[in-house]
């Protein structure tokens, strides 16, 4: 709801990759661990479409390319 209220059509919370993305992107990367070992995934539901767009954009950002999904899962 927060993303929809403050940036309904945007990719990030505000105009660009900022502090919110800097804080949350490492958590999104750790969800790979949960996806692999616990079969966790964000529900593919329209209610979560804005969140999924944000997560995808954060993970695709150059600042998030320091480690791979495989490294997170194996670590």
PDB file as gemmi writes it, atoms N, CA and C in Angstrom:
CRYST1    1.000    1.000    1.000  90.00  90.00  90.00 P 1                      
ATOM      1  N   UNK A   1       0.816  -1.189   0.000  1.00  0.00           N  
ATOM      2  CA  UNK A   1       0.000   0.000   0.000  1.00  0.00           C  
ATOM      3  C   UNK A   1       0.865   1.262   0.000  1.00  0.00           C  
ATOM      4  N   UNK A   2       1.992   1.191   0.711  1.00  0.00           N  
ATOM      5  CA  UNK A   2       2.887   2.346   0.772  1.00  0.00           C  
ATOM      6  C   UNK A   2       3.432   2.681  -0.614  1.00  0.00           C  
ATOM      7  N   UNK A   3       3.879   1.655  -1.345  1.00  0.00           N  
ATOM      8  CA  UNK A   3       4.385   1.876  -2.701  1.00  0.00           C  
ATOM      9  C   UNK A   3       3.292   2.428  -3.605  1.00  0.00           C  
ATOM     10  N   UNK A   4       2.116   1.887  -3.496  1.00  0.00           N  
ATOM     11  CA  UNK A   4       1.000   2.359  -4.324  1.00  0.00           C  
ATOM     12  C   UNK A   4       0.618   3.791  -3.996  1.00  0.00           C  
ATOM     13  N   UNK A   5       0.738   4.160  -2.744  1.00  0.00           N  
ATOM     14  CA  UNK A   5       0.391   5.523  -2.336  1.00  0.00           C  
ATOM     15  C   UNK A   5       1.442   6.531  -2.803  1.00  0.00           C  
ATOM     16  N   UNK A   6       2.719   6.180  -2.681  1.00  0.00           N  
ATOM     17  CA  UNK A   6       3.778   7.147  -2.947  1.00  0.00           C  
ATOM     18  C   UNK A   6       4.366   7.076  -4.353  1.00  0.00           C  
ATOM     19  N   UNK A   7       4.210   5.944  -5.015  1.00  0.00           N  
ATOM     20  CA  UNK A   7       4.774   5.801  -6.358  1.00  0.00           C  
ATOM     21  C   UNK A   7       4.026   4.708  -7.119  1.00  0.00           C  
ATOM     22  N   UNK A   8       2.754   4.943  -7.420  1.00  0.00           N  
ATOM     23  CA  UNK A   8       1.942   3.885  -8.028  1.00  0.00           C  
ATOM     24  C   UNK A   8       2.436   3.411  -9.392  1.00  0.00           C  
ATOM     25  N   UNK A   9       2.968   4.294 -10.203  1.00  0.00           N  
ATOM     26  CA  UNK A   9       3.402   3.908 -11.545  1.00  0.00           C  
ATOM     27  C   UNK A   9       4.923   3.817 -11.664  1.00  0.00           C  
ATOM     28  N   UNK A  10       5.622   4.090 -10.572  1.00  0.00           N  
ATOM     29  CA  UNK A  10       7.073   4.110 -10.629  1.00  0.00           C  
ATOM     30  C   UNK A  10       7.693   2.727 -10.545  1.00  0.00           C  
ATOM     31  N   UNK A  11       8.993   2.727 -10.669  1.00  0.00           N  
ATOM     32  CA  UNK A  11       9.758   1.494 -10.525  1.00  0.00           C  
ATOM     33  C   UNK A  11      10.293   1.396  -9.109  1.00  0.00           C  
ATOM     34  N   UNK A  12      10.896   2.472  -8.643  1.00  0.00           N  
ATOM     35  CA  UNK A  12      11.431   2.523  -7.288  1.00  0.00           C  
ATOM     36  C   UNK A  12      10.455   3.287  -6.394  1.00  0.00           C  
ATOM     37  N   UNK A  13      10.808   3.432  -5.127  1.00  0.00           N  
ATOM     38  CA  UNK A  13       9.918   4.164  -4.222  1.00  0.00           C  
ATOM     39  C   UNK A  13       9.786   5.616  -4.654  1.00  0.00           C  
ATOM     40  N   UNK A  14      10.912   6.212  -5.041  1.00  0.00           N  
ATOM     41  CA  UNK A  14      10.873   7.571  -5.567  1.00  0.00           C  
ATOM     42  C   UNK A  14      11.405   7.529  -6.994  1.00  0.00           C  
ATOM     43  N   UNK A  15      11.986   8.579  -7.486  1.00  0.00           N  
ATOM     44  CA  UNK A  15      12.391   8.639  -8.896  1.00  0.00           C  
ATOM     45  C   UNK A  15      13.500   7.654  -9.261  1.00  0.00           C  
ATOM     46  N   UNK A  16      14.454   7.481  -8.371  1.00  0.00           N  
ATOM     47  CA  UNK A  16      15.627   6.665  -8.664  1.00  0.00           C  
ATOM     48  C   UNK A  16      15.894   5.686  -7.533  1.00  0.00           C  
ATOM     49  N   UNK A  17      16.847   4.788  -7.752  1.00  0.00           N  
ATOM     50  CA  UNK A  17      17.339   3.886  -6.717  1.00  0.00           C  
ATOM     51  C   UNK A  17      17.877   4.750  -5.591  1.00  0.00           C  
ATOM     52  N   UNK A  18      17.293   4.633  -4.402  1.00  0.00           N  
ATOM     53  CA  UNK A  18      17.676   5.513  -3.296  1.00  0.00           C  
ATOM     54  C   UNK A  18      17.884   4.754  -1.999  1.00  0.00           C  
ATOM     55  N   UNK A  19      17.665   5.458  -0.908  1.00  0.00           N  
ATOM     56  CA  UNK A  19      17.917   4.867   0.405  1.00  0.00           C  
ATOM     57  C   UNK A  19      17.012   3.681   0.695  1.00  0.00           C  
ATOM     58  N   UNK A  20      15.756   3.757   0.334  1.00  0.00           N  
ATOM     59  CA  UNK A  20      14.844   2.637   0.587  1.00  0.00           C  
ATOM     60  C   UNK A  20      15.330   1.386  -0.137  1.00  0.00           C  
ATOM     61  N   UNK A  21      15.750   1.556  -1.365  1.00  0.00           N  
ATOM     62  CA  UNK A  21      16.240   0.427  -2.146  1.00  0.00           C  
ATOM     63  C   UNK A  21      17.573  -0.085  -1.597  1.00  0.00           C  
ATOM     64  N   UNK A  22      18.409   0.830  -1.124  1.00  0.00           N  
ATOM     65  CA  UNK A  22      19.689   0.446  -0.537  1.00  0.00           C  
ATOM     66  C   UNK A  22      19.478  -0.425   0.697  1.00  0.00           C  
ATOM     67  N   UNK A  23      18.457  -0.111   1.460  1.00  0.00           N  
ATOM     68  CA  UNK A  23      18.164  -0.877   2.669  1.00  0.00           C  
ATOM     69  C   UNK A  23      17.486  -2.208   2.343  1.00  0.00           C  
ATOM     70  N   UNK A  24      16.522  -2.209   1.454  1.00  0.00           N  
ATOM     71  CA  UNK A  24      15.720  -3.406   1.222  1.00  0.00           C  
ATOM     72  C   UNK A  24      16.312  -4.404   0.230  1.00  0.00           C  
ATOM     73  N   UNK A  25      17.149  -3.966  -0.688  1.00  0.00           N  
ATOM     74  CA  UNK A  25      17.691  -4.883  -1.701  1.00  0.00           C  
ATOM     75  C   UNK A  25      18.436  -6.067  -1.084  1.00  0.00           C  
ATOM     76  N   UNK A  26      19.264  -5.881  -0.053  1.00  0.00           N  
ATOM     77  CA  UNK A  26      19.897  -7.066   0.549  1.00  0.00           C  
ATOM     78  C   UNK A  26      18.886  -8.059   1.137  1.00  0.00           C  
ATOM     79  N   UNK A  27      17.789  -7.561   1.650  1.00  0.00           N  
ATOM     80  CA  UNK A  27      16.746  -8.466   2.148  1.00  0.00           C  
ATOM     81  C   UNK A  27      16.116  -9.241   0.991  1.00  0.00           C  
ATOM     82  N   UNK A  28      15.859  -8.547  -0.106  1.00  0.00           N  
ATOM     83  CA  UNK A  28      15.297  -9.214  -1.275  1.00  0.00           C  
ATOM     84  C   UNK A  28      16.227 -10.316  -1.764  1.00  0.00           C  
ATOM     85  N   UNK A  29      17.528 -10.059  -1.694  1.00  0.00           N  
ATOM     86  CA  UNK A  29      18.500 -11.065  -2.118  1.00  0.00           C  
ATOM     87  C   UNK A  29      18.477 -12.265  -1.174  1.00  0.00           C  
ATOM     88  N   UNK A  30      18.274 -12.032   0.081  1.00  0.00           N  
ATOM     89  CA  UNK A  30      18.210 -13.138   1.036  1.00  0.00           C  
ATOM     90  C   UNK A  30      16.944 -13.974   0.869  1.00  0.00           C  
ATOM     91  N   UNK A  31      15.937 -13.406   0.253  1.00  0.00           N  
ATOM     92  CA  UNK A  31      14.746 -14.202  -0.056  1.00  0.00           C  
ATOM     93  C   UNK A  31      15.075 -15.322  -1.030  1.00  0.00           C  
ATOM     94  N   UNK A  32      16.163 -15.201  -1.809  1.00  0.00           N  
ATOM     95  CA  UNK A  32      16.579 -16.291  -2.686  1.00  0.00           C  
ATOM     96  C   UNK A  32      16.834 -17.550  -1.860  1.00  0.00           C  
ATOM     97  N   UNK A  33      17.414 -17.344  -0.685  1.00  0.00           N  
ATOM     98  CA  UNK A  33      17.672 -18.465   0.220  1.00  0.00           C  
ATOM     99  C   UNK A  33      16.354 -19.122   0.614  1.00  0.00           C  
ATOM    100  N   UNK A  34      15.388 -18.326   0.983  1.00  0.00           N  
ATOM    101  CA  UNK A  34      14.080 -18.862   1.369  1.00  0.00           C  
ATOM    102  C   UNK A  34      13.380 -19.517   0.186  1.00  0.00           C  
ATOM    103  N   UNK A  35      13.529 -18.930  -0.985  1.00  0.00           N  
ATOM    104  CA  UNK A  35      12.932 -19.509  -2.185  1.00  0.00           C  
ATOM    105  C   UNK A  35      13.508 -20.900  -2.442  1.00  0.00           C  
ATOM    106  N   UNK A  36      14.809 -21.025  -2.301  1.00  0.00           N  
ATOM    107  CA  UNK A  36      15.486 -22.283  -2.603  1.00  0.00           C  
ATOM    108  C   UNK A  36      15.208 -23.351  -1.550  1.00  0.00           C  
ATOM    109  N   UNK A  37      15.336 -22.999  -0.266  1.00  0.00           N  
ATOM    110  CA  UNK A  37      15.238 -23.993   0.802  1.00  0.00           C  
ATOM    111  C   UNK A  37      13.842 -24.160   1.393  1.00  0.00           C  
ATOM    112  N   UNK A  38      13.042 -23.122   1.330  1.00  0.00           N  
ATOM    113  CA  UNK A  38      11.723 -23.162   1.969  1.00  0.00           C  
ATOM    114  C   UNK A  38      10.566 -23.037   0.978  1.00  0.00           C  
ATOM    115  N   UNK A  39      10.886 -22.941  -0.298  1.00  0.00           N  
ATOM    116  CA  UNK A  39       9.880 -22.794  -1.344  1.00  0.00           C  
ATOM    117  C   UNK A  39       9.021 -21.541  -1.144  1.00  0.00           C  
ATOM    118  N   UNK A  40       9.660 -20.483  -0.623  1.00  0.00           N  
ATOM    119  CA  UNK A  40       8.967 -19.210  -0.415  1.00  0.00           C  
ATOM    120  C   UNK A  40       9.006 -18.391  -1.693  1.00  0.00           C  
ATOM    121  N   UNK A  41       7.904 -17.764  -2.015  1.00  0.00           N  
ATOM    122  CA  UNK A  41       7.845 -16.831  -3.134  1.00  0.00           C  
ATOM    123  C   UNK A  41       6.759 -15.801  -2.845  1.00  0.00           C  
ATOM    124  N   UNK A  42       6.995 -14.608  -3.319  1.00  0.00           N  
ATOM    125  CA  UNK A  42       5.967 -13.579  -3.221  1.00  0.00           C  
ATOM    126  C   UNK A  42       4.768 -14.050  -4.035  1.00  0.00           C  
ATOM    127  N   UNK A  43       3.586 -14.020  -3.478  1.00  0.00           N  
ATOM    128  CA  UNK A  43       2.425 -14.500  -4.234  1.00  0.00           C  
ATOM    129  C   UNK A  43       2.263 -13.782  -5.570  1.00  0.00           C  
ATOM    130  N   UNK A  44       2.006 -14.541  -6.610  1.00  0.00           N  
ATOM    131  CA  UNK A  44       1.773 -13.970  -7.949  1.00  0.00           C  
ATOM    132  C   UNK A  44       0.306 -13.562  -8.025  1.00  0.00           C  
ATOM    133  N   UNK A  45       0.038 -12.441  -7.423  1.00  0.00           N  
ATOM    134  CA  UNK A  45      -1.312 -11.927  -7.292  1.00  0.00           C  
ATOM    135  C   UNK A  45      -1.256 -10.456  -7.652  1.00  0.00           C  
ATOM    136  N   UNK A  46      -2.302  -9.938  -8.242  1.00  0.00           N  
ATOM    137  CA  UNK A  46      -2.328  -8.519  -8.614  1.00  0.00           C  
ATOM    138  C   UNK A  46      -2.086  -7.596  -7.427  1.00  0.00           C  
ATOM    139  N   UNK A  47      -2.444  -8.044  -6.236  1.00  0.00           N  
ATOM    140  CA  UNK A  47      -2.234  -7.220  -5.045  1.00  0.00           C  
ATOM    141  C   UNK A  47      -0.757  -6.966  -4.781  1.00  0.00           C  
ATOM    142  N   UNK A  48       0.100  -7.851  -5.272  1.00  0.00           N  
ATOM    143  CA  UNK A  48       1.535  -7.738  -5.038  1.00  0.00           C  
ATOM    144  C   UNK A  48       2.314  -7.314  -6.282  1.00  0.00           C  
ATOM    145  N   UNK A  49       1.626  -6.940  -7.326  1.00  0.00           N  
ATOM    146  CA  UNK A  49       2.287  -6.593  -8.587  1.00  0.00           C  
ATOM    147  C   UNK A  49       3.241  -5.408  -8.419  1.00  0.00           C  
ATOM    148  N   UNK A  50       2.835  -4.406  -7.679  1.00  0.00           N  
ATOM    149  CA  UNK A  50       3.702  -3.230  -7.477  1.00  0.00           C  
ATOM    150  C   UNK A  50       4.937  -3.610  -6.669  1.00  0.00           C  
ATOM    151  N   UNK A  51       4.760  -4.440  -5.672  1.00  0.00           N  
ATOM    152  CA  UNK A  51       5.895  -4.899  -4.869  1.00  0.00           C  
ATOM    153  C   UNK A  51       6.845  -5.714  -5.738  1.00  0.00           C  
ATOM    154  N   UNK A  52       6.296  -6.602  -6.560  1.00  0.00           N  
ATOM    155  CA  UNK A  52       7.144  -7.427  -7.429  1.00  0.00           C  
ATOM    156  C   UNK A  52       7.932  -6.578  -8.411  1.00  0.00           C  
ATOM    157  N   UNK A  53       7.312  -5.541  -8.933  1.00  0.00           N  
ATOM    158  CA  UNK A  53       8.009  -4.629  -9.850  1.00  0.00           C  
ATOM    159  C   UNK A  53       9.176  -3.949  -9.135  1.00  0.00           C  
ATOM    160  N   UNK A  54       8.951  -3.564  -7.884  1.00  0.00           N  
ATOM    161  CA  UNK A  54       9.999  -2.917  -7.083  1.00  0.00           C  
ATOM    162  C   UNK A  54      11.136  -3.896  -6.793  1.00  0.00           C  
ATOM    163  N   UNK A  55      10.797  -5.093  -6.355  1.00  0.00           N  
ATOM    164  CA  UNK A  55      11.802  -6.114  -6.059  1.00  0.00           C  
ATOM    165  C   UNK A  55      12.633  -6.409  -7.311  1.00  0.00           C  
ATOM    166  N   UNK A  56      11.975  -6.628  -8.429  1.00  0.00           N  
ATOM    167  CA  UNK A  56      12.674  -6.936  -9.676  1.00  0.00           C  
ATOM    168  C   UNK A  56      13.626  -5.808 -10.076  1.00  0.00           C  
ATOM    169  N   UNK A  57      13.178  -4.577  -9.938  1.00  0.00           N  
ATOM    170  CA  UNK A  57      14.021  -3.427 -10.290  1.00  0.00           C  
ATOM    171  C   UNK A  57      15.219  -3.322  -9.348  1.00  0.00           C  
ATOM    172  N   UNK A  58      14.992  -3.560  -8.081  1.00  0.00           N  
ATOM    173  CA  UNK A  58      16.091  -3.502  -7.114  1.00  0.00           C  
ATOM    174  C   UNK A  58      17.143  -4.567  -7.416  1.00  0.00           C  
ATOM    175  N   UNK A  59      16.697  -5.771  -7.701  1.00  0.00           N  
ATOM    176  CA  UNK A  59      17.624  -6.869  -7.962  1.00  0.00           C  
ATOM    177  C   UNK A  59      18.363  -6.706  -9.285  1.00  0.00           C  
ATOM    178  N   UNK A  60      17.775  -5.992 -10.224  1.00  0.00           N  
ATOM    179  CA  UNK A  60      18.411  -5.770 -11.525  1.00  0.00           C  
ATOM    180  C   UNK A  60      19.368  -4.581 -11.518  1.00  0.00           C  
ATOM    181  N   UNK A  61      19.301  -3.756 -10.503  1.00  0.00           N  
ATOM    182  CA  UNK A  61      20.129  -2.554 -10.442  1.00  0.00           C  
ATOM    183  C   UNK A  61      21.612  -2.932 -10.347  1.00  0.00           C  
ATOM    184  N   UNK A  62      22.497  -2.161 -10.995  1.00  0.00           N  
ATOM    185  CA  UNK A  62      23.935  -2.457 -10.940  1.00  0.00           C  
ATOM    186  C   UNK A  62      24.498  -2.561  -9.517  1.00  0.00           C  
ATOM    187  N   UNK A  63      23.946  -1.827  -8.583  1.00  0.00           N  
ATOM    188  CA  UNK A  63      24.437  -1.884  -7.203  1.00  0.00           C  
ATOM    189  C   UNK A  63      24.181  -3.244  -6.550  1.00  0.00           C  
ATOM    190  N   UNK A  64      23.274  -4.018  -7.118  1.00  0.00           N  
ATOM    191  CA  UNK A  64      22.935  -5.322  -6.553  1.00  0.00           C  
ATOM    192  C   UNK A  64      23.644  -6.474  -7.252  1.00  0.00           C  
ATOM    193  N   UNK A  65      24.640  -6.163  -8.047  1.00  0.00           N  
ATOM    194  CA  UNK A  65      25.302  -7.209  -8.834  1.00  0.00           C  
ATOM    195  C   UNK A  65      26.612  -7.683  -8.217  1.00  0.00           C  
ATOM    196  N   UNK A  66      26.822  -7.428  -6.942  1.00  0.00           N  
ATOM    197  CA  UNK A  66      28.074  -7.814  -6.293  1.00  0.00           C  
ATOM    198  C   UNK A  66      28.148  -9.309  -6.005  1.00  0.00           C  
ATOM    199  N   UNK A  67      26.999  -9.931  -5.791  1.00  0.00           N  
ATOM    200  CA  UNK A  67      26.946 -11.374  -5.547  1.00  0.00           C  
ATOM    201  C   UNK A  67      25.864 -11.983  -6.422  1.00  0.00           C  
ATOM    202  N   UNK A  68      25.977 -13.280  -6.649  1.00  0.00           N  
ATOM    203  CA  UNK A  68      24.992 -13.970  -7.475  1.00  0.00           C  
ATOM    204  C   UNK A  68      23.992 -14.705  -6.603  1.00  0.00           C  
ATOM    205  N   UNK A  69      22.922 -15.121  -7.228  1.00  0.00           N  
ATOM    206  CA  UNK A  69      21.920 -15.912  -6.530  1.00  0.00           C  
ATOM    207  C   UNK A  69      22.548 -17.192  -5.986  1.00  0.00           C  
ATOM    208  N   UNK A  70      23.408 -17.816  -6.773  1.00  0.00           N  
ATOM    209  CA  UNK A  70      24.077 -19.043  -6.345  1.00  0.00           C  
ATOM    210  C   UNK A  70      24.937 -18.800  -5.098  1.00  0.00           C  
ATOM    211  N   UNK A  71      25.636 -17.682  -5.062  1.00  0.00           N  
ATOM    212  CA  UNK A  71      26.472 -17.376  -3.890  1.00  0.00           C  
ATOM    213  C   UNK A  71      25.629 -17.183  -2.641  1.00  0.00           C  
ATOM    214  N   UNK A  72      24.498 -16.527  -2.771  1.00  0.00           N  
ATOM    215  CA  UNK A  72      23.608 -16.325  -1.624  1.00  0.00           C  
ATOM    216  C   UNK A  72      23.092 -17.666  -1.119  1.00  0.00           C  
ATOM    217  N   UNK A  73      22.647 -18.510  -2.017  1.00  0.00           N  
ATOM    218  CA  UNK A  73      22.070 -19.800  -1.618  1.00  0.00           C  
ATOM    219  C   UNK A  73      23.129 -20.681  -0.974  1.00  0.00           C  
ATOM    220  N   UNK A  74      24.326 -20.703  -1.523  1.00  0.00           N  
ATOM    221  CA  UNK A  74      25.389 -21.548  -0.986  1.00  0.00           C  
ATOM    222  C   UNK A  74      25.961 -21.014   0.314  1.00  0.00           C  
ATOM    223  N   UNK A  75      25.936 -19.706   0.488  1.00  0.00           N  
ATOM    224  CA  UNK A  75      26.486 -19.115   1.698  1.00  0.00           C  
ATOM    225  C   UNK A  75      25.650 -19.511   2.889  1.00  0.00           C  
TER     226      UNK A  75                                                      
END                                                                             
